[in-house]
Amino acid sequence: MKQQNIQCLRIIGCFGVLLVHISQQVTWDNALMSAAKHGAKGVYLFFLISGYVTFLSLEKVDHLDCVKYYKGRIIRILPLYYSVILYWFVLHQFILRDTPGGGLSSYVKWFRYIFMVNNTLPTNDGFWQNLGATWTMSCFALFYLLVPLLKKYIKNFRHSLILWFVLFASGEAVMRMRYLDNLLSVGCLHYFVFGIVAYYAVCEGRKKERTFLLLCEMGSVFCFMDGGLYNETFWLMLFGVLLVTSLDITIHNRMLQKVIDILDEYTYDVYLIHPIFLGKNFIPASLVSDNWGQVITLIIGVTITALLIHNLIEKPILKRYAASKK
């Protein structure tokens, strides 16, 4: 059964990322656009939710079948991801012809995206690190790769909290020495693990849950004093509080729940597809130069593309995979 609070938080994270990218394209200067600048933190909410939901889905699994688990993740993630990467490949390699390096080396470097290591292997070229806002996919790939190991050794709240602290402290130390700039997928692991901490806090009863919330509250105050709204850890702690305190939320209105189900089903599609319709990636700026024109183009383009890819590519593959397991 789907957890309604997780669905809502996932939608909030998706629209936060969408809004920040819209705010970077338009010239509107108002409170909404100012607030939208913080929408990029929605990616950390995605990471947190992924850690929580992954362990929740495996709570009754004593011995995880790695091959089966990896196959399930591949079937869920890669059809859309490769569809988007194919678009970027054709656009930059053959239409715009602006791929850095040129020649055979440029073709070889596309393997960074094929194997989802674009934000794990070091590079000083942003094109090969974050094309189409895909840097997070390396983070997801690394986390899912490590899930069997985490599931085997992280057995309780204490274990998960210790691991989170180690990852967080080491990541902060290395980041401050500027060695982690091109290894963000490694530096983001602690966001996923914090979701695992939240999972065990909920599983092990009210006492651990209160401990987790106290940690989040104290951490958020400290981080806000340190960096304000621009401190990523502040948002992580805030999202942790939202995740745990919203678990008992129940939506009784059937129409509203149907809308939430639909939006949640397409969050992954919207997240990966929307950069296609930003800037010169799809339509030259000379054709759509006004603010509303850009926003409407984005909404229509993302909606149509998401519907097509989700229903013509993703769903058939998922159905075939589900049928093969019976």
N, C-alpha and C positions, 0 to 999 in steps of 0.2 A: 504493500500500500504506500502511495506517495505521501511524503510529509509536506503538508501545505506550507509550513514556514520555510522549508528549503526551497520550494518552488518560488515563493515570493522573493526570497533573498537572491536567488539566481536571476530572476527578472530584474531586480534592482541593480545588481552588478552589471548585467548586460546593458541596461539603459544608461547607467553611469558612464560606461566606456563609450557608448554611442554619443552621448551628449558632449563629452569632452572633445571628441573628434569634430563634432558639428561646430562647437565653439571656436575651434581653430580655423575653420573655413569661412565663417561669417564675420561681418563687421559690427554686429549688434553689440551695444555696450549697455548691459542692464544687469540686474541682480541675478537673474537666472543664468546668464552666460558666465558671470563671475563664480557662481556656485558650481557650474558645470566643470570648471577647471579641476575640481577635486574628483570628478567622475572616474578619472584614471585609476583611482584606488579600488574600483570595482574588480580589477583583476585579482587583487589580494583576497577579496571576498570569494571569488571563484576558487582560488587555491585552498582557502580554509574549508569551503564546502566540500571540495573534492576529497580532502583528507578525511573529513567526518563521514561522508557518504560511503567512501570506499571501505572503511572499517565496519560501518553499519551493515553494508551488503555482505560482508564476510564474517559476521559475528557467529554464525552457526557452522562455519567451515573450520574443521579441526586441522585438516591436511590440505593445503591449497594446491590444486593442480596447476602448475605454472603455465604449461602449454595451453590449457583450456582458458586460463585467465587472460593470458596475453592475446590469444586469438579473439576473445570477446572484446577486448579493448581496441584491437586493430580494426575489427569490423565496425565498431562504433565511431572511431575517430578518423580513420584514413580516407574513406570515400569522399567526404566533404573536403578534408584538408588537401588531398591530392587534386581535387577539382579546382580549388582556389590556386594552388601552386602552379597548375597547368596554365591557368589564365595569366599569372604573373610571368611565367616562362615565355609564353607566346608574345605577350605585350612587350616585354623588354628585350627579348632576344631577336625578334623578327619584325616588330612594328616600330617601336621607338628606337631600337638598336642602340640603347644606352647602357648595356650591361658592362660594368667595370671590368677592365682587363682586355676583353675582346679575345677573339681567337679560340683555340681549343681549351685554354685554361678557364674561360668563362663557362663553358659547358661542364667542365669537371666540378667547378665550384657549386653548381646547382645540386650536387649530392649532399651539400650541407642541409638543404631543405628537404630533400627526399628522405634522408635518414633522421630528420628532425634534430640535428645537432647544431643548427645555425646560431644558437645562443649558448652553446656549451663549449664548442671549439673556439679558441681565441681568434679574433680578427679585429682590425682597426677600421674596417669598411662597413658602415651601417647598412649598405645594400645587402651584404651577405649575412647580416645579423638580424635585421628586423624589417624585412620587406613585407609590406602589407600588414603591419602590426602583428606579425606571426612569432614574435620573440617568446610569447608565453607558451607556445606549443612545445618548445624544447623543455620548458619547465614541467609541463604535464607528462611528456614522454619520459623524462628522467625519474619523476616520482612513480609513475606506473611501472617502470622497469624495476624499481626498488621495493615495490609493494610486497612481493613474496618474502623478501628478507625482513621487512618491517613487521609483517604479520607473524613471522616465526619468532622474533625476539622481543617485540614490544607487546607485553602481555597485560599491562595494567596502567593505571593513571600515573603512578610514580615513574615507571620506565619511560613513558611517553613524555612526561614533564622534563625529566633529566635529558633525554635526547633533544627536546626542543631547545632547552637552555644551552646545551653544547653547540648546536647548530647556529643558534642565534648569536651567541657570544663570539664564536669563531668567525662567523660571517661578518659581524660588525667589525671585528679586529682587522680582518683581511681587507674589508671594504675601505676602512680608514687609511690603510696603507696603499690603496689604489691598485691592488692586484686583482680585484674581482670585477672590474668594469666589464670585461668581456666574458665573464663566466656567471652570468646572472641566473642561469638555471640551477647552478649549485647554490648560489646565495639565496635562492627563493625556496629551497627545500623546507626551511623552518616554518613557512606559512602553511604548507600541507600538514606538517607534523603537529602544528598547533590545532588543526582540525581533529587530529587523532587524540590529542589531549582533551579536547572538548567531548569527543565520543566517550572516552573512558570516564570522564567526570560525570557524565550523564548516566552511564551504565552502573557505576559503583555507588550510587545513592546520593542523597541530599548533602551529606557532609562533604564529599569530594566536589559536588557541584558548587556548593558555597565557596569552597577553597578556590575553585577555578574562577568564579565570578569575582572574588576578592582580588585574586591575582590580576585579572583584567582591569578592574577598577583602579587599583593602585598603579598598575603599569600605564594605563591610559593617562592618568593625572601626571605622572612623571614624564612621559613622552610628550605630552602637550606642553608642559613647562619647558622641555628641552627644544622642541622644534615646532610647536603649534600644529596647525592642520596639515603641515607639509611633512610631518614625521610619519613614515609608513607604519611603524610599530604602533603608533597611536590608533590608526585605523584598524590594524589587526586586533588589538584589544577591544576596540569598540564593536567590531564585527563578531568577536567571540561572545560578548555580552548579548548581542542581538540574536545570535544563533541559539544559545542556551535558553534565554528567557522567552523566546518565541515558540518553543517546542509544543506548548499546549494550545497554540492558536488553532481554532477550527472555523472553517468558513462553511456556513450552512446554506447560503444562497447558491442554488444550482447554476444559475446563469453566470454569476461571478466566478464560480469554480471552473466552469467550462472555459471562460476567457483566460483564466490563469493557466489551465492545462495546455491550451493552445500556445500561449506566449512562452511557457516553459519549454514546450516541445521544440520551439524554434530558436531558443536563446543561443545555442551553439552555432546555428546557421547565421543568425544576424551578426554574431560576434566576429565570425571569420569573413563574412561576405561584405559587410558595410565599407571596409577600406577601399574596395574596388570602385566605389562611387564617390570617392573623395578626390578633389583636385583634378589633375589631368589624367588620372588613371582610367577614366571612362569617357568623359565628355570634355572637350577643350573648354577652358575657362571663358573664351570669347563667346561661346554659345550660351552658357548659363553663368552669367556674371553677377546677378543680383542675389541677395540672401535667400529670399523665399524660393527662387528658382533652384538654388543648390539644395535646399532642404527638401523640397518636393521631389526633385530628381533622386535624392538619396532614399527617401521613403518608398517611392514607387519602385525604384530599381532593386532595392534590397528585398522588398516584399515579393516581387515577381521572381527574382533569382532564387530566393530562399524556398519558395513554394515549388519551383521546378526541380531544384537539386534534391530537396528533401523527399519529394514524392516520386521522382523518376530515378533517382540514384540511391539515396540512403535507405529509404523504406524497403525497396525490393531486395537489396542486399541483406538487410537485417532480417527480413522475413525468410529469405532462403537459408540464412544461417540458423534461425530458430527452428526451421523445419528439419535441418540436417541433424539437430540434436535429439530429435524425437526417435 
